[in-house]
Amino acid sequence: MGMWIGRNRKARVTYGFDEIALVPGRVTINPNEVDTTFRVPRREAAPLDLKIPILASAMDGVVDVRFAVEMSKLGGLAVLNLEGVQTRYKNPSEVLEKIVQTDKNEITALLQKIYQEPVQPELIGARVRQIKDGGAIAAVSSIPQRAAEFGAIAQEAGADVFVVQSTVSTVQHISSEYKSLDLAKFCREMRIPVIVGNTVGYDVTFEIMSCGPAAVLVGVGPGAACTSRGVLGLGVPQVTATVDCAAARDAYFKKTSRFVPIITDGGMSKGGDVCKAFACGADAVMVGSAFAKAHEAPGRGYHWGMATPHANLPRGTRIRVGATGSLKQILFGPAEVD
């Protein structure tokens, strides 16, 4: 499968959401009778049931405590980033206002300065408890290097789900600068479900699933506020990435009888893109920019990639998405835009 792009180099055609359409089948179903429940498996309890299979991205312009509570009430799940402004600043609203008001030519420098403030461990527990006090499911995230530390704090505070997320996640990570996360050990020792990402390939997805996560995030660089594909040259269009990772999920289930859901993360700007993701094999989707448009979002109509503040190689940008409606309206309508 594939084509030659040069001597001894093969490639294959891949597809994004704009390059495919869904062909109607022989049977149609009343949309009101479709069960869209997404189940996050748990070892020590019944699965966490989400009425809608949609997660809000762990990005500072999308999710804060208020947003997480509202999203949970509406049946979805919002992931709070434990390395964002919510855990670096006791009063993040002042910082968010600066981000919104700053000129576009100065925003990267400002973000780099803002995110130099260290994470305060006590704020991790505080934010988790605030979400729980609001009656919501508490899901939080960190990069692999800090997962062991932050995961323990979040779990102790009552978090329901922990997400280990980086631009590219693998089981075989090599570093002499810091100790690589033992993913299998981490998943085994955490009492709460661990979601791991991001990945785009069959082999890596299968290997990650062998470590025992509750779900796997799919997507490298497709998000509207992410520039990883341009800066690093990394990525696979989301349709192909989803199909490949879904195949790994099915093969892993056939081999082990353990079903590990995949969550297509990013690149979905319209409702039709979400439908295509499910048709390609996704069990759930994670969305950022669409939710940044909600009145409840902390970004006040702005959205920025969480790798934008990187000191040496920023891999994101701040974009103006506007505030188009309430979170409930964005999820359930009536729609004003696609």
C-alpha atoms as a printed R data frame, in Angstrom:
    type eleno elety resid chain resno       x       y      z
1   ATOM     1    CA   MET     A     1   0.000   0.000  0.000
2   ATOM     2    CA   GLY     A     2   1.335   3.439 -0.866
3   ATOM     3    CA   MET     A     3   3.458   5.123 -3.490
4   ATOM     4    CA   TRP     A     4   7.089   5.950 -4.000
5   ATOM     5    CA   ILE     A     5   8.064   9.549 -3.142
6   ATOM     6    CA   GLY     A     6  11.740   8.961 -3.925
7   ATOM     7    CA   ARG     A     7  14.354   6.228 -3.933
8   ATOM     8    CA   ASN     A     8  13.640   3.754 -1.123
9   ATOM     9    CA   ARG     A     9  10.968   6.060  0.332
10  ATOM    10    CA   LYS     A    10   7.303   5.127  0.344
11  ATOM    11    CA   ALA     A    11   4.279   7.127  1.447
12  ATOM    12    CA   ARG     A    12   0.544   6.634  1.362
13  ATOM    13    CA   VAL     A    13  -2.437   8.863  0.784
14  ATOM    14    CA   THR     A    14  -4.094  10.063  3.998
15  ATOM    15    CA   TYR     A    15  -7.338  11.926  4.592
16  ATOM    16    CA   GLY     A    16  -8.682  14.751  6.697
17  ATOM    17    CA   PHE     A    17 -12.284  15.627  7.489
18  ATOM    18    CA   ASP     A    18 -12.695  17.942  4.488
19  ATOM    19    CA   GLU     A    19 -11.671  15.186  2.090
20  ATOM    20    CA   ILE     A    20 -14.395  12.648  2.842
21  ATOM    21    CA   ALA     A    21 -18.182  12.545  3.085
22  ATOM    22    CA   LEU     A    22 -20.465   9.984  4.698
23  ATOM    23    CA   VAL     A    23 -22.584   7.799  2.431
24  ATOM    24    CA   PRO     A    24 -26.064   7.091  3.874
25  ATOM    25    CA   GLY     A    25 -26.751   3.427  4.598
26  ATOM    26    CA   ARG     A    26 -29.748   1.164  4.023
27  ATOM    27    CA   VAL     A    27 -31.257   1.787  7.472
28  ATOM    28    CA   THR     A    28 -32.129   5.125  9.072
29  ATOM    29    CA   ILE     A    29 -32.789   5.733 12.775
30  ATOM    30    CA   ASN     A    30 -34.733   8.418 14.584
31  ATOM    31    CA   PRO     A    31 -31.969  10.626 16.079
32  ATOM    32    CA   ASN     A    32 -33.963  10.955 19.305
33  ATOM    33    CA   GLU     A    33 -33.688   7.194 19.834
34  ATOM    34    CA   VAL     A    34 -29.909   6.928 19.449
35  ATOM    35    CA   ASP     A    35 -27.961   6.124 22.626
36  ATOM    36    CA   THR     A    36 -24.826   8.288 22.580
37  ATOM    37    CA   THR     A    37 -23.580   7.292 26.039
38  ATOM    38    CA   PHE     A    38 -19.788   7.134 26.326
39  ATOM    39    CA   ARG     A    39 -18.432   4.930 29.082
40  ATOM    40    CA   VAL     A    40 -15.066   5.539 30.706
41  ATOM    41    CA   PRO     A    41 -14.077   2.158 32.176
42  ATOM    42    CA   ARG     A    42 -12.971   1.982 35.820
43  ATOM    43    CA   ARG     A    43 -11.282  -0.964 37.517
44  ATOM    44    CA   GLU     A    44 -12.682  -0.429 40.998
45  ATOM    45    CA   ALA     A    45 -16.177   0.818 40.184
46  ATOM    46    CA   ALA     A    46 -18.866   0.922 37.535
47  ATOM    47    CA   PRO     A    47 -17.949   2.866 34.392
48  ATOM    48    CA   LEU     A    48 -18.313   6.632 34.326
49  ATOM    49    CA   ASP     A    49 -21.236   7.217 31.987
50  ATOM    50    CA   LEU     A    50 -21.272  10.408 29.919
51  ATOM    51    CA   LYS     A    51 -24.608  11.117 28.257
52  ATOM    52    CA   ILE     A    52 -22.830  12.735 25.329
53  ATOM    53    CA   PRO     A    53 -19.518  11.400 23.944
54  ATOM    54    CA   ILE     A    54 -17.843  14.794 23.907
55  ATOM    55    CA   LEU     A    55 -14.914  16.084 25.952
56  ATOM    56    CA   ALA     A    56 -13.707  19.676 26.181
57  ATOM    57    CA   SER     A    57  -9.989  20.128 25.580
58  ATOM    58    CA   ALA     A    58  -7.572  20.753 28.444
59  ATOM    59    CA   MET     A    59  -6.826  24.299 27.308
60  ATOM    60    CA   ASP     A    60  -6.855  27.509 29.312
61  ATOM    61    CA   GLY     A    61  -9.096  29.363 26.880
62  ATOM    62    CA   VAL     A    62 -11.692  26.590 27.111
63  ATOM    63    CA   VAL     A    63 -11.866  25.009 30.563
64  ATOM    64    CA   ASP     A    64 -11.913  26.455 34.058
65  ATOM    65    CA   VAL     A    65 -13.834  25.322 37.127
66  ATOM    66    CA   ARG     A    66 -17.074  26.980 36.060
67  ATOM    67    CA   PHE     A    67 -16.902  25.500 32.567
68  ATOM    68    CA   ALA     A    68 -16.086  22.028 33.901
69  ATOM    69    CA   VAL     A    69 -19.122  22.098 36.166
70  ATOM    70    CA   GLU     A    70 -21.448  23.261 33.412
71  ATOM    71    CA   MET     A    71 -20.112  20.729 30.902
72  ATOM    72    CA   SER     A    72 -20.624  17.902 33.376
73  ATOM    73    CA   LYS     A    73 -24.192  19.008 34.081
74  ATOM    74    CA   LEU     A    74 -24.909  18.872 30.348
75  ATOM    75    CA   GLY     A    75 -23.640  15.302 30.104
76  ATOM    76    CA   GLY     A    76 -20.102  15.762 28.768
77  ATOM    77    CA   LEU     A    77 -16.672  16.018 30.342
78  ATOM    78    CA   ALA     A    78 -14.285  18.971 30.505
79  ATOM    79    CA   VAL     A    79 -10.600  18.428 31.272
80  ATOM    80    CA   LEU     A    80  -8.810  21.043 33.391
81  ATOM    81    CA   ASN     A    81  -5.130  21.512 32.560
82  ATOM    82    CA   LEU     A    82  -3.064  21.282 35.750
83  ATOM    83    CA   GLU     A    83  -0.219  23.174 34.107
84  ATOM    84    CA   GLY     A    84  -2.291  26.145 33.069
85  ATOM    85    CA   VAL     A    85  -3.149  29.446 34.709
86  ATOM    86    CA   GLN     A    86  -5.753  27.817 36.969
87  ATOM    87    CA   THR     A    87  -3.017  26.184 39.059
88  ATOM    88    CA   ARG     A    88  -0.317  28.825 38.643
89  ATOM    89    CA   TYR     A    89  -2.404  31.740 39.893
90  ATOM    90    CA   LYS     A    90  -4.815  31.975 42.791
91  ATOM    91    CA   ASN     A    91  -6.841  34.538 40.844
92  ATOM    92    CA   PRO     A    92  -6.494  33.501 37.186
93  ATOM    93    CA   SER     A    93  -9.163  35.904 35.907
94  ATOM    94    CA   GLU     A    94  -6.721  38.830 36.048
95  ATOM    95    CA   VAL     A    95  -4.172  36.878 34.013
96  ATOM    96    CA   LEU     A    96  -6.781  35.807 31.478
97  ATOM    97    CA   GLU     A    97  -7.820  39.425 31.011
98  ATOM    98    CA   LYS     A    98  -4.211  40.349 30.171
99  ATOM    99    CA   ILE     A    99  -4.049  37.564 27.606
100 ATOM   100    CA   VAL     A   100  -7.230  38.786 25.948
101 ATOM   101    CA   GLN     A   101  -6.205  42.455 25.886
102 ATOM   102    CA   THR     A   102  -2.622  42.062 24.643
103 ATOM   103    CA   ASP     A   103  -1.695  42.956 21.059
104 ATOM   104    CA   LYS     A   104  -1.188  39.978 18.755
105 ATOM   105    CA   ASN     A   105   2.435  40.967 18.112
106 ATOM   106    CA   GLU     A   106   3.213  40.751 21.836
107 ATOM   107    CA   ILE     A   107   1.076  37.794 22.870
108 ATOM   108    CA   THR     A   108   3.696  35.032 22.610
109 ATOM   109    CA   ALA     A   109   6.129  36.939 24.840
110 ATOM   110    CA   LEU     A   110   3.359  37.611 27.363
111 ATOM   111    CA   LEU     A   111   2.280  33.961 27.434
112 ATOM   112    CA   GLN     A   112   5.871  32.851 27.939
113 ATOM   113    CA   LYS     A   113   6.131  35.195 30.922
114 ATOM   114    CA   ILE     A   114   2.773  34.159 32.396
115 ATOM   115    CA   TYR     A   115   3.532  30.444 32.189
116 ATOM   116    CA   GLN     A   116   6.916  30.859 33.874
117 ATOM   117    CA   GLU     A   117   5.050  31.163 37.167
118 ATOM   118    CA   PRO     A   118   5.382  27.776 38.905
119 ATOM   119    CA   VAL     A   119   2.418  25.485 39.462
120 ATOM   120    CA   GLN     A   120   1.229  25.655 43.066
121 ATOM   121    CA   PRO     A   121   0.461  22.103 44.281
122 ATOM   122    CA   GLU     A   122  -2.143  23.366 46.738
123 ATOM   123    CA   LEU     A   123  -4.111  24.879 43.853
124 ATOM   124    CA   ILE     A   124  -4.312  21.473 42.149
125 ATOM   125    CA   GLY     A   125  -6.274  20.077 45.061
126 ATOM   126    CA   ALA     A   126  -8.284  23.276 45.397
127 ATOM   127    CA   ARG     A   127  -9.447  23.247 41.759
128 ATOM   128    CA   VAL     A   128 -10.389  19.566 41.905
129 ATOM   129    CA   ARG     A   129 -12.419  20.150 45.066
130 ATOM   130    CA   GLN     A   130 -14.139  23.178 43.521
131 ATOM   131    CA   ILE     A   131 -15.242  21.079 40.555
132 ATOM   132    CA   LYS     A   132 -16.466  18.311 42.857
133 ATOM   133    CA   ASP     A   133 -18.264  20.826 45.072
134 ATOM   134    CA   GLY     A   134 -20.134  21.905 41.953
135 ATOM   135    CA   GLY     A   135 -21.461  18.366 41.579
136 ATOM   136    CA   ALA     A   136 -19.363  17.614 38.504
137 ATOM   137    CA   ILE     A   137 -17.056  14.865 37.308
138 ATOM   138    CA   ALA     A   138 -13.507  16.135 37.830
139 ATOM   139    CA   ALA     A   139 -11.072  15.369 35.007
140 ATOM   140    CA   VAL     A   140  -7.593  16.905 35.015
141 ATOM   141    CA   SER     A   141  -4.448  16.601 32.907
142 ATOM   142    CA   SER     A   142  -0.678  16.983 32.913
143 ATOM   143    CA   ILE     A   143   2.305  16.147 30.736
144 ATOM   144    CA   PRO     A   144   3.973  12.764 31.355
145 ATOM   145    CA   GLN     A   145   6.951  14.296 33.195
146 ATOM   146    CA   ARG     A   146   4.693  15.577 35.972
147 ATOM   147    CA   ALA     A   147   1.986  12.926 35.915
148 ATOM   148    CA   ALA     A   148   3.247  10.976 38.933
149 ATOM   149    CA   GLU     A   149   3.395  14.091 41.125
150 ATOM   150    CA   PHE     A   150   0.216  15.775 39.950
151 ATOM   151    CA   GLY     A   151  -1.730  12.528 39.611
152 ATOM   152    CA   ALA     A   152  -1.226  11.683 43.274
153 ATOM   153    CA   ILE     A   153  -2.358  15.151 44.380
154 ATOM   154    CA   ALA     A   154  -5.397  15.153 42.108
155 ATOM   155    CA   GLN     A   155  -6.443  11.651 43.104
156 ATOM   156    CA   GLU     A   156  -6.181  12.500 46.793
157 ATOM   157    CA   ALA     A   157  -8.346  15.584 46.238
158 ATOM   158    CA   GLY     A   158 -11.078  13.468 44.639
159 ATOM   159    CA   ALA     A   159 -10.436  13.637 40.890
160 ATOM   160    CA   ASP     A   160 -12.420  11.126 38.841
161 ATOM   161    CA   VAL     A   161 -10.222  10.965 35.727
162 ATOM   162    CA   PHE     A   162  -6.560  11.763 35.066
163 ATOM   163    CA   VAL     A   163  -5.284  12.532 31.570
164 ATOM   164    CA   VAL     A   164  -1.627  12.095 30.616
165 ATOM   165    CA   GLN     A   165  -1.264  14.249 27.538
166 ATOM   166    CA   SER     A   166   1.598  15.472 25.376
167 ATOM   167    CA   THR     A   167   2.025  16.459 21.735
168 ATOM   168    CA   VAL     A   168   3.173  12.912 20.972
169 ATOM   169    CA   SER     A   169   2.919  10.102 23.523
170 ATOM   170    CA   THR     A   170   4.781   6.795 23.303
171 ATOM   171    CA   VAL     A   171   5.599   3.990 25.697
172 ATOM   172    CA   GLN     A   172   9.257   4.126 24.705
173 ATOM   173    CA   HIS     A   173  10.305   7.680 25.572
174 ATOM   174    CA   ILE     A   174  14.047   8.329 25.843
175 ATOM   175    CA   SER     A   175  15.483  11.133 27.989
176 ATOM   176    CA   SER     A   176  18.658  11.698 29.998
177 ATOM   177    CA   GLU     A   177  17.327  14.986 31.397
178 ATOM   178    CA   TYR     A   178  14.457  13.531 33.417
179 ATOM   179    CA   LYS     A   179  13.022  10.141 34.320
180 ATOM   180    CA   SER     A   180  10.557   8.900 31.736
181 ATOM   181    CA   LEU     A   181   7.103   7.980 32.988
182 ATOM   182    CA   ASP     A   182   6.553   4.249 33.386
183 ATOM   183    CA   LEU     A   183   3.123   4.326 31.793
184 ATOM   184    CA   ALA     A   184   2.154   0.758 32.697
185 ATOM   185    CA   LYS     A   185   3.124   1.281 36.335
186 ATOM   186    CA   PHE     A   186   1.317   4.617 36.485
187 ATOM   187    CA   CYS     A   187  -1.919   3.209 35.049
188 ATOM   188    CA   ARG     A   188  -1.690   0.218 37.372
189 ATOM   189    CA   GLU     A   189  -1.102   2.253 40.543
190 ATOM   190    CA   MET     A   190  -3.675   4.979 39.907
191 ATOM   191    CA   ARG     A   191  -7.058   4.099 41.403
192 ATOM   192    CA   ILE     A   192  -8.880   6.340 38.931
193 ATOM   193    CA   PRO     A   193  -9.084   5.957 35.130
194 ATOM   194    CA   VAL     A   194  -6.088   7.217 33.171
195 ATOM   195    CA   ILE     A   195  -6.542   8.526 29.633
196 ATOM   196    CA   VAL     A   196  -3.358   8.730 27.556
197 ATOM   197    CA   GLY     A   197  -2.483  10.723 24.436
198 ATOM   198    CA   ASN     A   198  -1.768  11.825 21.907
199 ATOM   199    CA   THR     A   199  -1.015   9.302 19.205
200 ATOM   200    CA   VAL     A   200  -1.827   8.723 15.544
201 ATOM   201    CA   GLY     A   201  -0.447   5.296 14.578
202 ATOM   202    CA   TYR     A   202  -1.586   1.678 14.793
203 ATOM   203    CA   ASP     A   203   1.528   0.221 16.433
204 ATOM   204    CA   VAL     A   204   1.977   2.952 19.034
205 ATOM   205    CA   THR     A   205  -1.710   2.888 19.935
206 ATOM   206    CA   PHE     A   206  -1.629  -0.871 20.442
207 ATOM   207    CA   GLU     A   207   1.463  -0.542 22.634
208 ATOM   208    CA   ILE     A   208  -0.097   2.220 24.732
209 ATOM   209    CA   MET     A   209  -3.245   0.144 25.210
210 ATOM   210    CA   SER     A   210  -1.075  -2.671 26.554
211 ATOM   211    CA   CYS     A   211  -0.139  -0.367 29.453
212 ATOM   212    CA   GLY     A   212  -3.696  -0.343 30.788
213 ATOM   213    CA   PRO     A   213  -5.192   3.106 30.085
214 ATOM   214    CA   ALA     A   214  -8.932   3.669 30.205
215 ATOM   215    CA   ALA     A   215  -8.867   5.402 26.803
216 ATOM   216    CA   VAL     A   216  -6.451   6.801 24.214
217 ATOM   217    CA   LEU     A   217  -6.463  10.268 22.635
218 ATOM   218    CA   VAL     A   218  -5.915  10.433 18.871
219 ATOM   219    CA   GLY     A   219  -4.484  13.431 17.029
220 ATOM   220    CA   VAL     A   220  -1.175  15.238 16.567
221 ATOM   221    CA   GLY     A   221  -1.386  18.877 15.579
222 ATOM   222    CA   PRO     A   222  -4.874  19.159 14.037
223 ATOM   223    CA   GLY     A   223  -6.254  21.822 16.390
224 ATOM   224    CA   ALA     A   224  -7.046  25.354 15.253
225 ATOM   225    CA   ALA     A   225  -4.723  26.876 17.877
226 ATOM   226    CA   CYS     A   226  -1.940  24.322 17.382
227 ATOM   227    CA   THR     A   227   1.000  24.850 15.025
228 ATOM   228    CA   SER     A   228   2.849  21.565 15.617
229 ATOM   229    CA   ARG     A   229   2.420  20.451 12.014
230 ATOM   230    CA   GLY     A   230   3.979  23.629 10.687
231 ATOM   231    CA   VAL     A   231   6.691  23.960 13.331
232 ATOM   232    CA   LEU     A   232   7.664  20.302 13.689
233 ATOM   233    CA   GLY     A   233   6.333  18.730 10.501
234 ATOM   234    CA   LEU     A   234   4.493  16.130 12.580
235 ATOM   235    CA   GLY     A   235   0.978  14.854 12.131
236 ATOM   236    CA   VAL     A   236  -1.443  12.576 10.330
237 ATOM   237    CA   PRO     A   237  -4.787  13.879  8.993
238 ATOM   238    CA   GLN     A   238  -7.498  13.026 11.497
239 ATOM   239    CA   VAL     A   239  -9.600  10.689  9.362
240 ATOM   240    CA   THR     A   240  -6.682   8.366  8.673
241 ATOM   241    CA   ALA     A   241  -5.377   8.695 12.234
242 ATOM   242    CA   THR     A   242  -8.775   7.742 13.651
243 ATOM   243    CA   VAL     A   243  -9.197   4.764 11.319
244 ATOM   244    CA   ASP     A   244  -5.703   3.450 12.113
245 ATOM   245    CA   CYS     A   245  -6.112   3.829 15.874
246 ATOM   246    CA   ALA     A   246  -9.588   2.281 15.760
247 ATOM   247    CA   ALA     A   247  -8.052  -0.718 14.005
248 ATOM   248    CA   ALA     A   248  -5.514  -0.994 16.818
249 ATOM   249    CA   ARG     A   249  -8.339  -0.835 19.365
250 ATOM   250    CA   ASP     A   250 -10.225  -3.629 17.617
251 ATOM   251    CA   ALA     A   251  -7.112  -5.791 17.311
252 ATOM   252    CA   TYR     A   252  -6.277  -5.225 20.969
253 ATOM   253    CA   PHE     A   253  -9.815  -6.201 21.974
254 ATOM   254    CA   LYS     A   254  -9.644  -9.344 19.842
255 ATOM   255    CA   LYS     A   255  -6.379 -10.313 21.508
256 ATOM   256    CA   THR     A   256  -7.192  -9.414 25.134
257 ATOM   257    CA   SER     A   257 -11.015  -9.074 25.388
258 ATOM   258    CA   ARG     A   258 -10.399  -5.608 26.902
259 ATOM   259    CA   PHE     A   259 -12.000  -2.722 25.034
260 ATOM   260    CA   VAL     A   260 -10.033   0.538 25.172
261 ATOM   261    CA   PRO     A   261 -11.999   3.451 23.666
262 ATOM   262    CA   ILE     A   262 -10.328   5.967 21.386
263 ATOM   263    CA   ILE     A   263 -11.080   9.690 21.545
264 ATOM   264    CA   THR     A   264 -10.458  11.744 18.419
265 ATOM   265    CA   ASP     A   265  -8.883  14.966 19.663
266 ATOM   266    CA   GLY     A   266  -8.887  18.132 17.582
267 ATOM   267    CA   GLY     A   267  -9.486  19.294 14.041
268 ATOM   268    CA   MET     A   268 -13.288  19.266 14.249
269 ATOM   269    CA   SER     A   269 -14.671  22.706 13.483
270 ATOM   270    CA   LYS     A   270 -18.177  21.674 12.442
271 ATOM   271    CA   GLY     A   271 -20.802  19.175 13.522
272 ATOM   272    CA   GLY     A   272 -20.224  17.177 10.363
273 ATOM   273    CA   ASP     A   273 -16.587  16.654 11.352
274 ATOM   274    CA   VAL     A   274 -17.726  15.079 14.610
275 ATOM   275    CA   CYS     A   275 -20.059  12.753 12.694
276 ATOM   276    CA   LYS     A   276 -17.189  11.748 10.405
277 ATOM   277    CA   ALA     A   277 -14.958  11.010 13.405
278 ATOM   278    CA   PHE     A   278 -17.540   8.594 14.792
279 ATOM   279    CA   ALA     A   279 -18.014   6.963 11.400
280 ATOM   280    CA   CYS     A   280 -14.239   6.437 11.231
281 ATOM   281    CA   GLY     A   281 -14.270   4.570 14.531
282 ATOM   282    CA   ALA     A   282 -14.015   7.133 17.315
283 ATOM   283    CA   ASP     A   283 -15.809   6.285 20.552
284 ATOM   284    CA   ALA     A   284 -15.774   9.926 21.671
285 ATOM   285    CA   VAL     A   285 -14.338  13.250 20.550
286 ATOM   286    CA   MET     A   286 -12.387  16.020 22.261
287 ATOM   287    CA   VAL     A   287 -13.095  19.546 21.040
288 ATOM   288    CA   GLY     A   288 -11.396  22.856 21.784
289 ATOM   289    CA   SER     A   289 -12.095  25.832 19.529
290 ATOM   290    CA   ALA     A   290 -15.844  25.214 19.269
291 ATOM   291    CA   PHE     A   291 -16.148  25.376 23.064
292 ATOM   292    CA   ALA     A   292 -13.863  28.405 23.276
293 ATOM   293    CA   LYS     A   293 -16.785  30.208 21.616
294 ATOM   294    CA   ALA     A   294 -19.070  29.523 24.593
295 ATOM   295    CA   HIS     A   295 -20.044  32.375 26.894
296 ATOM   296    CA   GLU     A   296 -18.923  30.201 29.814
297 ATOM   297    CA   ALA     A   297 -15.402  29.696 28.409
298 ATOM   298    CA   PRO     A   298 -12.667  31.544 30.337
299 ATOM   299    CA   GLY     A   299 -10.941  32.760 27.152
300 ATOM   300    CA   ARG     A   300 -13.562  35.451 26.510
301 ATOM   301    CA   GLY     A   301 -13.764  34.606 22.828
302 ATOM   302    CA   TYR     A   302 -10.052  33.806 22.456
303 ATOM   303    CA   HIS     A   303  -8.331  30.445 22.192
304 ATOM   304    CA   TRP     A   304  -4.638  29.549 22.390
305 ATOM   305    CA   GLY     A   305  -2.542  26.415 22.192
306 ATOM   306    CA   MET     A   306  -0.994  25.176 25.432
307 ATOM   307    CA   ALA     A   307   2.414  24.855 23.725
308 ATOM   308    CA   THR     A   308   2.356  28.526 22.707
309 ATOM   309    CA   PRO     A   309   4.365  29.607 25.796
310 ATOM   310    CA   HIS     A   310   7.228  27.153 25.170
311 ATOM   311    CA   ALA     A   311  10.455  29.053 25.876
312 ATOM   312    CA   ASN     A   312  12.388  27.863 22.821
313 ATOM   313    CA   LEU     A   313   9.878  26.529 20.309
314 ATOM   314    CA   PRO     A   314   6.319  27.871 20.637
315 ATOM   315    CA   ARG     A   315   3.909  25.474 18.921
316 ATOM   316    CA   GLY     A   316   0.662  27.353 19.104
317 ATOM   317    CA   THR     A   317  -1.002  30.678 18.628
318 ATOM   318    CA   ARG     A   318  -3.798  32.804 20.057
319 ATOM   319    CA   ILE     A   319  -6.789  33.025 17.773
320 ATOM   320    CA   ARG     A   320  -9.986  35.037 17.965
321 ATOM   321    CA   VAL     A   321 -12.978  32.698 17.789
322 ATOM   322    CA   GLY     A   322 -15.626  35.014 19.226
323 ATOM   323    CA   ALA     A   323 -18.366  34.206 21.710
324 ATOM   324    CA   THR     A   324 -21.275  32.790 19.728
325 ATOM   325    CA   GLY     A   325 -23.586  31.326 22.356
326 ATOM   326    CA   SER     A   326 -23.988  29.416 25.573
327 ATOM   327    CA   LEU     A   327 -22.373  26.021 26.059
328 ATOM   328    CA   LYS     A   328 -25.819  24.431 26.048
329 ATOM   329    CA   GLN     A   329 -26.647  26.091 22.740
330 ATOM   330    CA   ILE     A   330 -23.365  24.973 21.166
331 ATOM   331    CA   LEU     A   331 -24.003  21.381 22.253
332 ATOM   332    CA   PHE     A   332 -27.729  21.076 21.603
333 ATOM   333    CA   GLY     A   333 -28.809  24.066 19.514
334 ATOM   334    CA   PRO     A   334 -30.522  25.947 18.122
335 ATOM   335    CA   ALA     A   335 -27.463  26.437 15.932
336 ATOM   336    CA   GLU     A   336 -26.515  29.855 14.571
337 ATOM   337    CA   VAL     A   337 -23.391  28.681 12.708
338 ATOM   338    CA   ASP     A   338 -22.171  25.369 11.247
